[in-house]
Each structure stands twice: as C-alpha cells, then as structure tokens.
Amino acid sequence: MSVVERVVPVTGGLLQVRLYQPPVHSATIVLNGGFVPESIDDPRLINFATALAETGFLVLTPDYPAVRALEFTPTTIDQIVGLVSHVRQSSAWCGPRPLALIGLSYVGTLSLKAALRPDLSAPPEFLGVFGGYADFGELMRAVFQDVYRSDGIAVPVDPYGRSLVLRAVVDHFDPPPAERDRIREVTLAIGRRRPWEPWGEIDASITALSPAGQACVAAMRAFHPDRAPEQWERILREFRNTIAELSVREPAERLRSRLVILHSVYDHILPCVGSVLLHRQFPASRLVLTAMFTHVNPRLSPALLWSHARELGALSRVFGELMALQG
C-alpha cells in the first residue's frame, strides 16, 4: 500500500486529499474524518483509512479547510459534492467502480447532505453516517447539557462540543478585538483538556490576557442557555441561516444511496438521539446503535463482547455491506 497527496478543484479553491492506495482496488471510499483541527492528520483517521485500504479499498481522506479551522459552514458540503463528482469522473480513482462515502461525527451529517444534493449526478452506492445529528440548532443546545440520556443510559457530556459552539459565537461575549483569536484558542484548549491533565498552560494563557479578555473567557465559561435565554435567542437568530443550511430537512425521496447510520449510545460528544431522528427521517436506512464505542474510541472487554453478541452481528453486517462493494 502507498500513501500519496493530491489536490482536487472544488468550491473555494484546491482541496488537499490524501490517498491510501492498495496495489489494486475494485471499490473506492471517500472517508470524511471528524471535526478536529488535526483533520486528515488525526491518528485515529489514519488508522481507520489504513485498515480499509489494507482490505483492498482505495481510500481518500479530504483535508477540508473549515474542518481544520473548526468553522461551521455549509461550504464544506459544497466541497464534498465537488470531491465526489471528481472521484466519480476519475478512471484511476473510481470510474465505474462502486463508491462509498463515509462521514464521521459532525461531518457525517454534512456527508449525508452532500449525497442528498440534486446536483450530485452520481451519488455513492453506500453512504455511512457514523455518529451524526439531524438538527444543528438542537445540537448546539444539546452540548450544554451535563448528561446525555438514552434508554436508561446516562453519559456525562464531554466539554469539547460546548467549546466549539462557544468559540463560534465568541463575539456575543465582547472579546477585545486584538485578543479574539487568542480567546478562541483558550476556549478550544479548555474543551479539549482531559480531566487528568493539569490546568497550568491554560491558566497561564488566561492570565496573559487583558482584564477585558479574562472577563470574556469567564463569561463564556459561565454561560448556559438556561441561565441566559435572551442571549441564547440572539445567538440563534444570528445563526439561523447556518442552522438551516447545516440541518437535515431534505425529503426522504432525495436519498439515492444505501444509507447506514451508526452511533454509540455512549457517545459523549454527539447525542445518539440525533441518529435516531435521522433514521426516522429516512426510514429506508439501517440504524445501528452500539455500546462498543464512546464517540470513536472502543469500549471493548471480554464481558462486553459476550453480552453484546447480537450487536457484534449488527456491526459485522454493516461492514459486510461495505466489503460487498468490492464484489
């Protein structure tokens, strides 16, 4: 297997794409990674893409600028459409071979919206949404919960999603213009900090801000929609167009791909109810709710494997469908 870098013309310029190439391939996967600043350099995505390529798929991982910059924008949907169209037209990458489009986390729903676009003349045969959402406005609100609950399972909510929303709406907290970008960086660092990690560097970054900058950070950390409903309504009004463009409101008749929705009931970033709602919107889809993962990391133990034998069967069928694309 070889790994090479290429560029593809899409909306907004040239899109960097990493190709994982087996010696021969009979099917292609466009694998859209999660919403993290590492983008295609995320080790988890690299491992997943490598494993898929080792089974015989040509795998492309696109480096969407807005994903790397952690910006919520429908431009990424346009770029997914452009990439899929380009891949379809490339005899070396896909041509008449079957195509799968798999999106992870937040980008899973963007991948779905791209596949639903009428201007995408040749949608993928297989469409995987692994950990998505249905309504972006509801997702913005959900990340401020302390716990996600589903069928008696309570999952403490990771602060990462909250930090992404807060850094997107930073201007509602009066940041000093000269410190706006630094405050966004601090907000992200707070969201990505693990419970066992020290606060030293983050505290030092906050202390280095001006008093007005520190007050802005403090206000963002204290913010909750329930405690500031009027401010939250202002935020939603400002983002109403983005919410509409990033939410799934297309009719089920638009779906032309085999849709598989996979979500963990232990997901601590995106609540699994979002995928349940997607399945209701697209009843022809297959929904698999699993306890085998958190957001992306496995929760494997002999006891878990034994007690979830049927679930393992469901997961194997999902990836069996994917493998069937190779003929």
C-alpha positions as a Markdown table, in Angstrom:
| # | Residue | x | y | z |
|---|---|---|---|---|
| 1 | Met | 0.0 | 0.0 | 0.0 |
| 2 | Ser | 1.2 | 3.5 | -0.8 |
| 3 | Val | 0.1 | 6.9 | 0.6 |
| 4 | Val | 0.2 | 10.0 | -1.6 |
| 5 | Glu | -1.1 | 13.5 | -1.6 |
| 6 | Arg | -3.2 | 15.1 | -4.4 |
| 7 | Val | -5.3 | 18.2 | -4.9 |
| 8 | Val | -8.8 | 18.4 | -6.3 |
| 9 | Pro | -10.5 | 21.6 | -7.6 |
| 10 | Val | -13.6 | 22.3 | -5.6 |
| 11 | Thr | -15.6 | 25.3 | -4.4 |
| 12 | Gly | -13.2 | 27.8 | -2.8 |
| 13 | Gly | -10.1 | 26.5 | -4.5 |
| 14 | Leu | -8.0 | 23.4 | -4.4 |
| 15 | Leu | -8.7 | 20.7 | -1.8 |
| 16 | Gln | -5.9 | 18.6 | -0.4 |
| 17 | Val | -6.6 | 14.9 | -0.5 |
| 18 | Arg | -4.6 | 12.0 | 0.9 |
| 19 | Leu | -4.9 | 8.7 | -0.9 |
| 20 | Tyr | -4.3 | 5.3 | 0.6 |
| 21 | Gln | -3.7 | 3.1 | -2.4 |
| 22 | Pro | -3.6 | -0.7 | -2.4 |
| 23 | Pro | -1.9 | -2.4 | -5.3 |
| 24 | Val | -5.3 | -3.0 | -7.0 |
| 25 | His | -8.7 | -1.9 | -5.9 |
| 26 | Ser | -12.3 | -2.7 | -7.0 |
| 27 | Ala | -14.1 | -0.1 | -4.9 |
| 28 | Thr | -13.4 | 3.4 | -3.6 |
| 29 | Ile | -14.2 | 5.1 | -0.2 |
| 30 | Val | -14.2 | 8.8 | 0.4 |
| 31 | Leu | -13.7 | 8.9 | 4.2 |
| 32 | Asn | -14.6 | 12.2 | 5.8 |
| 33 | Gly | -12.9 | 12.5 | 9.2 |
| 34 | Gly | -14.2 | 14.1 | 12.4 |
| 35 | Phe | -14.3 | 17.7 | 13.4 |
| 36 | Val | -10.9 | 18.1 | 14.9 |
| 37 | Pro | -8.1 | 20.6 | 14.0 |
| 38 | Glu | -5.8 | 17.7 | 13.1 |
| 39 | Ser | -8.1 | 16.9 | 10.2 |
| 40 | Ile | -6.5 | 14.2 | 8.0 |
| 41 | Asp | -3.5 | 14.0 | 10.3 |
| 42 | Asp | -5.7 | 12.7 | 13.2 |
| 43 | Pro | -4.1 | 9.3 | 14.1 |
| 44 | Arg | -7.5 | 7.7 | 14.5 |
| 45 | Leu | -8.5 | 8.6 | 11.0 |
| 46 | Ile | -5.1 | 7.5 | 9.6 |
| 47 | Asn | -5.5 | 4.1 | 11.3 |
| 48 | Phe | -9.1 | 3.7 | 10.0 |
| 49 | Ala | -8.1 | 4.7 | 6.5 |
| 50 | Thr | -5.1 | 2.3 | 6.6 |
| 51 | Ala | -7.2 | -0.6 | 7.8 |
| 52 | Leu | -9.8 | 0.0 | 5.0 |
| 53 | Ala | -7.0 | 0.2 | 2.3 |
| 54 | Glu | -5.5 | -3.0 | 3.6 |
| 55 | Thr | -8.7 | -4.8 | 2.8 |
| 56 | Gly | -8.5 | -3.6 | -0.9 |
| 57 | Phe | -10.3 | -0.2 | -1.0 |
| 58 | Leu | -8.8 | 2.9 | -2.5 |
| 59 | Val | -9.4 | 5.4 | 0.4 |
| 60 | Leu | -9.4 | 9.2 | 0.1 |
| 61 | Thr | -9.3 | 11.4 | 3.2 |
| 62 | Pro | -10.0 | 15.1 | 2.3 |
| 63 | Asp | -8.5 | 18.0 | 4.2 |
| 64 | Tyr | -11.4 | 20.4 | 4.3 |
| 65 | Pro | -10.2 | 23.8 | 5.4 |
| 66 | Ala | -13.2 | 24.5 | 7.5 |
| 67 | Val | -12.7 | 21.3 | 9.4 |
| 68 | Arg | -9.1 | 22.1 | 10.2 |
| 69 | Ala | -10.2 | 25.6 | 11.2 |
| 70 | Leu | -13.2 | 24.2 | 13.2 |
| 71 | Glu | -15.6 | 26.5 | 11.4 |
| 72 | Phe | -19.3 | 25.6 | 11.0 |
| 73 | Thr | -20.1 | 26.4 | 7.4 |
| 74 | Pro | -22.1 | 24.8 | 4.5 |
| 75 | Thr | -19.1 | 25.4 | 2.2 |
| 76 | Thr | -17.8 | 22.0 | 3.3 |
| 77 | Ile | -21.0 | 20.4 | 1.9 |
| 78 | Asp | -20.3 | 22.1 | -1.5 |
| 79 | Gln | -16.7 | 20.7 | -1.3 |
| 80 | Ile | -17.9 | 17.2 | -0.6 |
| 81 | Val | -20.2 | 17.4 | -3.6 |
| 82 | Gly | -17.3 | 18.6 | -5.7 |
| 83 | Leu | -14.9 | 15.9 | -4.5 |
| 84 | Val | -17.4 | 13.1 | -5.0 |
| 85 | Ser | -18.1 | 14.3 | -8.5 |
| 86 | His | -14.4 | 14.5 | -9.3 |
| 87 | Val | -13.8 | 11.0 | -7.9 |
| 88 | Arg | -16.6 | 9.6 | -10.0 |
| 89 | Gln | -15.1 | 11.1 | -13.1 |
| 90 | Ser | -11.6 | 9.8 | -12.4 |
| 91 | Ser | -11.0 | 6.4 | -14.1 |
| 92 | Ala | -7.9 | 5.9 | -11.8 |
| 93 | Trp | -9.7 | 6.6 | -8.6 |
| 94 | Cys | -13.2 | 5.3 | -9.2 |
| 95 | Gly | -14.7 | 5.4 | -12.7 |
| 96 | Pro | -17.3 | 2.6 | -13.0 |
| 97 | Arg | -16.2 | 1.1 | -9.6 |
| 98 | Pro | -18.6 | 1.3 | -6.6 |
| 99 | Leu | -18.2 | 4.3 | -4.4 |
| 100 | Ala | -18.7 | 4.6 | -0.6 |
| 101 | Leu | -19.0 | 7.9 | 1.2 |
| 102 | Ile | -18.4 | 7.7 | 4.9 |
| 103 | Gly | -18.6 | 10.7 | 7.3 |
| 104 | Leu | -17.6 | 10.6 | 10.9 |
| 105 | Ser | -19.2 | 12.7 | 13.7 |
| 106 | Tyr | -20.4 | 16.2 | 12.7 |
| 107 | Val | -19.0 | 15.7 | 9.2 |
| 108 | Gly | -21.2 | 12.6 | 8.9 |
| 109 | Thr | -24.3 | 14.7 | 8.6 |
| 110 | Leu | -22.5 | 17.1 | 6.1 |
| 111 | Ser | -21.7 | 14.0 | 4.0 |
| 112 | Leu | -25.4 | 13.0 | 4.1 |
| 113 | Lys | -26.5 | 16.4 | 3.0 |
| 114 | Ala | -23.9 | 16.3 | 0.1 |
| 115 | Ala | -25.3 | 12.9 | -1.0 |
| 116 | Leu | -28.8 | 14.4 | -1.0 |
| 117 | Arg | -28.0 | 17.2 | -3.3 |
| 118 | Pro | -29.9 | 17.1 | -6.6 |
| 119 | Asp | -26.8 | 18.5 | -8.4 |
| 120 | Leu | -24.8 | 15.4 | -7.5 |
| 121 | Ser | -25.5 | 13.4 | -10.6 |
| 122 | Ala | -23.9 | 10.1 | -9.4 |
| 123 | Pro | -24.3 | 9.7 | -5.6 |
| 124 | Pro | -22.4 | 7.0 | -3.7 |
| 125 | Glu | -23.8 | 3.5 | -3.7 |
| 126 | Phe | -23.0 | 3.2 | 0.1 |
| 127 | Leu | -23.5 | 6.1 | 2.5 |
| 128 | Gly | -22.3 | 5.8 | 6.0 |
| 129 | Val | -23.1 | 8.3 | 8.7 |
| 130 | Phe | -21.1 | 7.3 | 11.8 |
| 131 | Gly | -22.1 | 9.5 | 14.7 |
| 132 | Gly | -24.2 | 12.3 | 13.1 |
| 133 | Tyr | -27.1 | 14.6 | 14.0 |
| 134 | Ala | -30.3 | 15.8 | 12.5 |
| 135 | Asp | -30.9 | 19.4 | 13.5 |
| 136 | Phe | -27.9 | 21.7 | 14.0 |
| 137 | Gly | -29.8 | 24.1 | 16.3 |
| 138 | Glu | -30.8 | 21.2 | 18.6 |
| 139 | Leu | -27.2 | 20.0 | 18.6 |
| 140 | Met | -25.9 | 23.5 | 19.6 |
| 141 | Arg | -28.2 | 23.4 | 22.6 |
| 142 | Ala | -27.6 | 19.7 | 23.5 |
| 143 | Val | -23.9 | 20.2 | 24.0 |
| 144 | Phe | -24.6 | 22.4 | 27.0 |
| 145 | Gln | -26.3 | 19.5 | 28.9 |
| 146 | Asp | -24.5 | 17.8 | 31.7 |
| 147 | Val | -25.6 | 14.3 | 30.7 |
| 148 | Tyr | -27.0 | 12.7 | 27.6 |
| 149 | Arg | -29.7 | 10.1 | 28.4 |
| 150 | Ser | -30.9 | 7.3 | 26.2 |
| 151 | Asp | -32.8 | 4.2 | 27.2 |
| 152 | Gly | -31.7 | 4.4 | 30.8 |
| 153 | Ile | -28.0 | 5.1 | 29.9 |
| 154 | Ala | -26.6 | 8.3 | 31.3 |
| 155 | Val | -23.4 | 9.6 | 29.6 |
| 156 | Pro | -21.6 | 12.7 | 31.0 |
| 157 | Val | -21.2 | 15.2 | 28.2 |
| 158 | Asp | -17.7 | 16.0 | 27.0 |
| 159 | Pro | -17.0 | 19.8 | 27.0 |
| 160 | Tyr | -15.4 | 19.6 | 23.6 |
| 161 | Gly | -18.7 | 20.2 | 21.7 |
| 162 | Arg | -19.6 | 23.1 | 24.0 |
| 163 | Ser | -16.2 | 24.7 | 23.4 |
| 164 | Leu | -16.7 | 24.5 | 19.6 |
| 165 | Val | -20.1 | 26.3 | 19.9 |
| 166 | Leu | -18.7 | 28.9 | 22.2 |
| 167 | Arg | -15.7 | 29.8 | 20.1 |
| 168 | Ala | -18.1 | 30.1 | 17.1 |
| 169 | Val | -20.2 | 32.7 | 19.0 |
| 170 | Val | -17.3 | 34.4 | 20.8 |
| 171 | Asp | -18.4 | 37.9 | 19.6 |
| 172 | His | -21.5 | 37.6 | 21.8 |
| 173 | Phe | -19.2 | 37.9 | 24.8 |
| 174 | Asp | -17.4 | 41.1 | 23.9 |
| 175 | Pro | -13.9 | 39.9 | 23.3 |
| 176 | Pro | -11.2 | 42.7 | 22.8 |
| 177 | Pro | -10.6 | 42.7 | 19.1 |
| 178 | Ala | -6.9 | 42.2 | 19.5 |
| 179 | Glu | -7.4 | 39.1 | 21.7 |
| 180 | Arg | -10.3 | 37.5 | 19.8 |
| 181 | Asp | -8.3 | 34.7 | 18.2 |
| 182 | Arg | -6.4 | 34.0 | 21.4 |
| 183 | Ile | -9.6 | 33.7 | 23.4 |
| 184 | Arg | -10.9 | 31.3 | 20.8 |
| 185 | Glu | -7.7 | 29.2 | 21.2 |
| 186 | Val | -8.2 | 29.2 | 25.0 |
| 187 | Thr | -11.8 | 28.2 | 24.6 |
| 188 | Leu | -10.8 | 25.2 | 22.5 |
| 189 | Ala | -8.0 | 24.3 | 24.9 |
| 190 | Ile | -10.5 | 24.2 | 27.8 |
| 191 | Gly | -12.8 | 22.0 | 25.7 |
| 192 | Arg | -10.0 | 19.5 | 24.7 |
| 193 | Arg | -8.5 | 19.3 | 28.2 |
| 194 | Arg | -8.8 | 15.8 | 29.7 |
| 195 | Pro | -9.9 | 15.5 | 33.4 |
| 196 | Trp | -6.4 | 14.2 | 34.4 |
| 197 | Glu | -4.5 | 16.9 | 32.6 |
| 198 | Pro | -3.2 | 19.9 | 34.6 |
| 199 | Trp | -4.6 | 23.4 | 34.1 |
| 200 | Gly | -1.2 | 25.1 | 34.1 |
| 201 | Glu | -0.8 | 26.1 | 30.5 |
| 202 | Ile | -4.5 | 27.1 | 30.1 |
| 203 | Asp | -4.4 | 29.2 | 33.3 |
| 204 | Ala | -1.2 | 30.9 | 32.1 |
| 205 | Ser | -2.9 | 31.7 | 28.7 |
| 206 | Ile | -5.9 | 33.2 | 30.5 |
| 207 | Thr | -3.7 | 35.2 | 32.9 |
| 208 | Ala | -1.8 | 36.6 | 29.9 |
| 209 | Leu | -5.0 | 38.2 | 28.6 |
| 210 | Ser | -6.1 | 41.7 | 29.4 |
| 211 | Pro | -8.7 | 42.2 | 32.2 |
| 212 | Ala | -11.3 | 42.5 | 29.5 |
| 213 | Gly | -10.1 | 39.4 | 27.8 |
| 214 | Gln | -10.2 | 37.5 | 31.1 |
| 215 | Ala | -13.7 | 38.7 | 31.7 |
| 216 | Cys | -14.7 | 37.5 | 28.3 |
| 217 | Val | -13.3 | 34.0 | 29.0 |
| 218 | Ala | -15.0 | 33.9 | 32.4 |
| 219 | Ala | -18.4 | 34.9 | 30.8 |
| 220 | Met | -18.0 | 32.1 | 28.2 |
| 221 | Arg | -17.2 | 29.5 | 30.9 |
| 222 | Ala | -20.2 | 30.5 | 33.0 |
| 223 | Phe | -22.6 | 30.7 | 30.1 |
| 224 | His | -25.5 | 28.3 | 29.8 |
| 225 | Pro | -28.6 | 28.8 | 27.6 |
| 226 | Asp | -30.9 | 28.2 | 30.6 |
| 227 | Arg | -29.3 | 30.9 | 32.6 |
| 228 | Ala | -29.2 | 33.4 | 29.7 |
| 229 | Pro | -32.2 | 32.7 | 27.5 |
| 230 | Glu | -32.3 | 36.1 | 25.9 |
| 231 | Gln | -28.6 | 35.9 | 24.9 |
| 232 | Trp | -29.2 | 32.4 | 23.6 |
| 233 | Glu | -32.1 | 33.6 | 21.4 |
| 234 | Arg | -29.9 | 36.3 | 20.0 |
| 235 | Ile | -27.2 | 33.7 | 19.1 |
| 236 | Leu | -29.8 | 31.5 | 17.4 |
| 237 | Arg | -31.2 | 34.4 | 15.5 |
| 238 | Glu | -27.7 | 35.3 | 14.2 |
| 239 | Phe | -27.0 | 31.7 | 13.3 |
| 240 | Arg | -30.4 | 30.9 | 11.8 |
| 241 | Asn | -29.2 | 30.7 | 8.2 |
| 242 | Thr | -26.2 | 28.4 | 9.2 |
| 243 | Ile | -28.6 | 26.3 | 11.3 |
| 244 | Ala | -30.9 | 25.9 | 8.4 |
| 245 | Glu | -28.1 | 25.0 | 6.0 |
| 246 | Leu | -26.5 | 22.5 | 8.3 |
| 247 | Ser | -29.7 | 20.8 | 9.4 |
| 248 | Val | -31.2 | 17.8 | 7.5 |
| 249 | Arg | -34.5 | 19.0 | 6.2 |
| 250 | Glu | -34.5 | 17.3 | 2.8 |
| 251 | Pro | -37.3 | 14.8 | 2.0 |
| 252 | Ala | -36.6 | 11.1 | 2.2 |
| 253 | Glu | -37.2 | 10.8 | -1.6 |
| 254 | Arg | -33.9 | 12.6 | -2.2 |
| 255 | Leu | -32.0 | 9.6 | -0.8 |
| 256 | Arg | -30.4 | 7.6 | -3.7 |
| 257 | Ser | -27.8 | 5.7 | -1.7 |
| 258 | Arg | -27.8 | 2.8 | 0.7 |
| 259 | Leu | -27.7 | 4.7 | 4.0 |
| 260 | Val | -26.3 | 3.1 | 7.1 |
| 261 | Ile | -26.4 | 5.2 | 10.4 |
| 262 | Leu | -24.1 | 4.0 | 13.2 |
| 263 | His | -24.0 | 5.7 | 16.6 |
| 264 | Ser | -22.9 | 4.8 | 20.0 |
| 265 | Val | -25.3 | 5.1 | 23.0 |
| 266 | Tyr | -22.2 | 6.0 | 25.0 |
| 267 | Asp | -21.2 | 8.9 | 22.6 |
| 268 | His | -20.2 | 11.8 | 24.9 |
| 269 | Ile | -19.8 | 14.3 | 22.1 |
| 270 | Leu | -22.9 | 14.0 | 19.9 |
| 271 | Pro | -26.0 | 12.5 | 21.5 |
| 272 | Cys | -27.2 | 9.4 | 19.8 |
| 273 | Val | -30.8 | 10.7 | 19.6 |
| 274 | Gly | -29.6 | 12.7 | 16.6 |
| 275 | Ser | -29.1 | 9.5 | 14.6 |
| 276 | Val | -32.4 | 8.1 | 15.8 |
| 277 | Leu | -34.1 | 11.2 | 14.4 |
| 278 | Leu | -32.1 | 10.8 | 11.1 |
| 279 | His | -33.4 | 7.2 | 10.8 |
| 280 | Arg | -37.0 | 8.4 | 11.3 |
| 281 | Gln | -36.4 | 10.9 | 8.5 |
| 282 | Phe | -35.0 | 8.2 | 6.3 |
| 283 | Pro | -36.9 | 5.1 | 7.2 |
| 284 | Ala | -35.2 | 3.1 | 4.4 |
| 285 | Ser | -31.9 | 3.5 | 6.2 |
| 286 | Arg | -30.3 | 1.0 | 8.6 |
| 287 | Leu | -29.8 | 2.2 | 12.1 |
| 288 | Val | -27.3 | 0.5 | 14.3 |
| 289 | Leu | -26.9 | 1.8 | 17.9 |
| 290 | Thr | -23.9 | 0.3 | 19.6 |
| 291 | Ala | -22.4 | 0.1 | 23.1 |
| 292 | Met | -19.0 | -0.9 | 21.7 |
| 293 | Phe | -17.6 | 2.7 | 21.4 |
| 294 | Thr | -17.7 | 6.1 | 23.1 |
| 295 | His | -17.5 | 8.8 | 20.4 |
| 296 | Val | -14.9 | 7.0 | 18.4 |
| 297 | Asn | -12.8 | 5.0 | 20.9 |
| 298 | Pro | -13.7 | 1.3 | 21.5 |
| 299 | Arg | -15.2 | 0.1 | 24.8 |
| 300 | Leu | -14.1 | -3.5 | 24.5 |
| 301 | Ser | -13.8 | -6.1 | 27.2 |
| 302 | Pro | -14.5 | -9.9 | 27.2 |
| 303 | Ala | -17.6 | -9.4 | 29.3 |
| 304 | Leu | -18.9 | -6.6 | 26.9 |
| 305 | Leu | -18.2 | -8.8 | 23.9 |
| 306 | Trp | -20.1 | -11.7 | 25.4 |
| 307 | Ser | -23.1 | -9.7 | 26.5 |
| 308 | His | -23.4 | -7.9 | 23.1 |
| 309 | Ala | -23.1 | -10.8 | 20.7 |
| 310 | Arg | -26.1 | -9.6 | 18.7 |
| 311 | Glu | -24.7 | -6.2 | 18.5 |
| 312 | Leu | -21.4 | -7.6 | 17.1 |
| 313 | Gly | -23.5 | -9.3 | 14.5 |
| 314 | Ala | -25.1 | -6.0 | 13.5 |
| 315 | Leu | -21.7 | -4.3 | 13.3 |
| 316 | Ser | -20.4 | -7.1 | 11.2 |
| 317 | Arg | -23.3 | -6.7 | 8.8 |
| 318 | Val | -22.6 | -3.0 | 8.4 |
| 319 | Phe | -19.0 | -3.6 | 7.4 |
| 320 | Gly | -20.1 | -6.7 | 5.4 |
| 321 | Glu | -22.2 | -4.4 | 3.2 |
| 322 | Leu | -19.2 | -2.1 | 2.8 |
| 323 | Met | -17.0 | -5.1 | 1.8 |
| 324 | Ala | -19.6 | -6.3 | -0.6 |
| 325 | Leu | -18.9 | -3.2 | -2.8 |
| 326 | Gln | -15.7 | -5.0 | -3.8 |
| 327 | Gly | -17.7 | -7.7 | -5.5 |
